[in-house]
Amino acid sequence: ITGIEIIVFKVADLNRACEFYEKSLGLKAAEMRAPLDLVRQVAKTGQLPVVNFAAGGIATPADAALMMQLGSDGVFVGSGIFKSNDPAPRAKAIVEATTHFRDPKILAEISAGLGQPMAGLDVRSMKPEELLATRGW
């Protein structure tokens, strides 16, 4: 979630700058080391001109809906579905949640009766040879 939060914060920051005037956008462009034309476009549209998919940790309809509400254009799923107790209904529910992420009634309906999601794993309990990446740990 941290990555999408940073993007949402930066876009909101550009929107605030846009409310002032062109000079403010120029300062923001210099601060972010981004082309002024791109900063203008993001400030005008309120979003980055790229597709932003969320991946990693999407295991429930609520996960998918949250990422969509935070501004993702879509979600990638994998083991979060296939290692759950109920892969087929869970996959269908996540697709529905991605489509209807603003409708709490539909989200509640599609989430009802799903079994347990894939169990989480604490990286601190993993053996060194099980780690795929060690940077940052």
C-alpha positions in Angstrom: 0.0 0.0 0.0 2.9 2.3 0.7 3.7 2.7 -3.1 0.2 3.7 -4.1 -0.1 6.1 -1.1 3.1 7.9 -2.3 1.6 8.2 -5.8 -1.7 9.5 -4.4 0.1 12.0 -2.2 2.2 13.3 -5.1 -0.8 13.7 -7.4 -2.7 15.5 -4.7 0.3 17.8 -4.2 0.4 18.6 -7.9 -3.4 19.3 -7.8 -2.8 21.8 -4.9 0.1 23.4 -6.9 -2.2 23.7 -9.9 -4.7 25.8 -7.9 -2.1 28.5 -7.6 -0.4 29.3 -10.9 2.1 28.2 -13.5 5.2 29.3 -11.4 4.1 26.9 -8.7 4.0 24.0 -11.2 7.5 24.9 -12.4 8.8 24.8 -8.9 7.1 21.4 -8.3 8.6 20.1 -11.6 12.1 21.1 -10.5 11.6 19.7 -7.0 10.5 16.3 -8.4 13.0 16.5 -11.3 10.1 15.8 -13.8 9.4 17.5 -17.1 7.1 20.5 -16.8 4.7 19.2 -19.5 4.3 16.0 -17.5 3.7 17.9 -14.3 1.1 20.1 -16.0 -0.7 17.0 -17.4 -0.8 15.2 -14.0 -2.0 18.4 -12.3 -4.8 18.8 -14.9 -6.0 15.2 -15.0 -5.3 14.2 -11.4 -3.5 11.0 -12.4 -0.3 9.7 -13.8 -0.4 9.0 -17.6 0.5 5.3 -17.1 -1.4 2.2 -16.1 -0.9 1.5 -12.4 -1.5 -2.2 -11.4 -1.3 -3.3 -7.8 0.4 -6.7 -7.2 1.5 -8.7 -4.2 -0.7 -9.3 -1.3 -4.0 -9.3 -3.1 -5.8 -12.2 -1.4 -9.3 -10.9 -0.7 -12.0 -8.9 -2.4 -11.3 -6.2 0.2 -7.6 -6.1 -0.8 -8.6 -5.6 -4.5 -11.2 -2.9 -3.6 -8.8 -1.0 -1.4 -6.2 -0.8 -4.1 -8.7 0.4 -6.7 -10.0 3.0 -4.2 -6.4 4.2 -3.7 -6.1 4.8 -7.4 -4.8 1.6 -9.1 -6.1 0.9 -12.6 -6.2 -2.8 -11.9 -4.8 -5.6 -9.8 -2.6 -8.7 -10.4 -3.3 -11.8 -8.4 -1.6 -15.1 -7.9 -0.9 -17.2 -4.9 -3.2 -15.2 -2.8 -6.0 -16.9 -4.7 -4.6 -20.2 -5.6 -3.3 -21.0 -2.1 -6.6 -20.2 -0.5 -9.3 -22.7 0.6 -11.6 -21.6 -2.2 -9.7 -20.5 -5.3 -12.5 -20.4 -7.9 -15.1 -18.4 -5.8 -12.3 -16.2 -4.5 -11.1 -15.4 -8.0 -14.6 -14.5 -9.1 -15.1 -12.3 -6.0 -11.8 -10.4 -6.6 -12.8 -9.7 -10.2 -16.2 -8.4 -9.0 -14.5 -6.3 -6.3 -12.2 -4.8 -8.8 -15.2 -3.8 -10.9 -17.5 -2.7 -8.1 -14.9 -1.3 -5.7 -17.1 1.8 -4.8 -20.2 -0.2 -3.9 -20.1 -1.5 -0.3 -23.3 -3.6 -0.7 -21.8 -5.6 -3.6 -18.5 -5.9 -1.8 -20.3 -7.4 1.2 -22.3 -9.8 -0.9 -19.4 -11.1 -2.9 -17.2 -11.5 0.2 -19.8 -13.5 2.2 -19.1 -17.2 2.6 -15.5 -17.1 1.2 -13.2 -19.4 3.2 -9.9 -18.5 4.7 -7.5 -16.5 2.4 -3.9 -17.7 1.9 -2.1 -17.6 5.2 0.5 -14.8 5.6 4.1 -15.4 6.1 6.4 -13.4 8.4 9.6 -12.8 6.5 11.5 -12.8 9.7 10.7 -16.5 10.3 12.1 -17.5 6.9 15.4 -19.3 6.4 18.0 -17.3 4.4 17.8 -19.8 1.5 14.0 -19.2 1.3 14.4 -15.4 0.7 14.1 -14.3 -2.8 15.5 -10.9 -2.0 17.6 -9.8 0.9 17.9 -6.1 0.2 16.2 -4.0 3.0 16.1 -6.9 5.6 
